[in-house]
Amino acid sequence: MRIIVSEQGGEVEVSVRHGGGTYLLHFGRDGTPAHSTLEGQRQRFFPPRVYAEARLALGVYLSTRPVDTS
C-alpha cells in the first residue's frame, strides 16, 4: 500500500495504491469527506482498509500542517 497526501485547491487529496488500483479520496481542509474516485470513476464504497489508511494519513497531515490564519 502506498499513500500520498497533497493539497489541491481547497481540498486535501489522499491517493492510495492498493490491490492493483489507485483510490483517490478528497477531503475538505477540515477533514470532512468531499468526493472520492477509483481511477476516475465515482465510487460509493471503498475497501475498509483503504478508507481507514486514508483517514489515518489525513489526520497526520492535518495535525502537522501550518495553521491557516487568513
N, C-alpha and C positions, 0 to 999 in steps of 0.2 A: 504494500500500500504506500502510495506517495501522495503527500498533501502539500499544496501550495496555497498561501493566503495572500491576496492583494486587494488594493482598493481600486474600484472602477467607478469614477464619478462619485455619487452619493451612496454607493453600496460597497460592501465588502464581499469579494468573491472567494469561495473556497473550492479549489479543484482537487478532486480525489480520484486517483487511478486505482482501480480495484477490479479484479476478476475479468480482465480484458476490456473494460470500459472506463471512460472518463466521466465522472459525475461533476457537474458544476452547480454549486449551491450559492445562492445570493442572499445576503442579509443586509438590513439597514445598519447604519453605524451604531445603533443602539442594540443590535443583536437580534432584532425581530426578523423573521423569515420574509424574503421578498418573493423571488420565484426561483425555481430550480430546473435544471435541464440534464438530460443524459445525451451527450453528443449532439446537442442542438434540438432535441425533442423534449417537449414538456412532459414531465413525469409526475404522477401523483405519489408514487411510493418508491422509496429507496431501500436497499438492504439496510437493516438496523445498524450494522457495524459501520457502514459508510456514514450514515447520518450522525451516529454517536461520535465518530472520529472527527467529523467536520465541525460539530458543535464544540468539541474539546479544543480543536485548533483555533476556532473563532474566539473562544473565551480567553485563551492565552494571548492571542493577537490583540484583542480589545483591551486587555488588562495591562499590556506593555506599550501601547502606542501613546504618543503625547496627547494630552488633553487639549481639545479644541476650545478655545475661549472666545472665539469670534461670534 
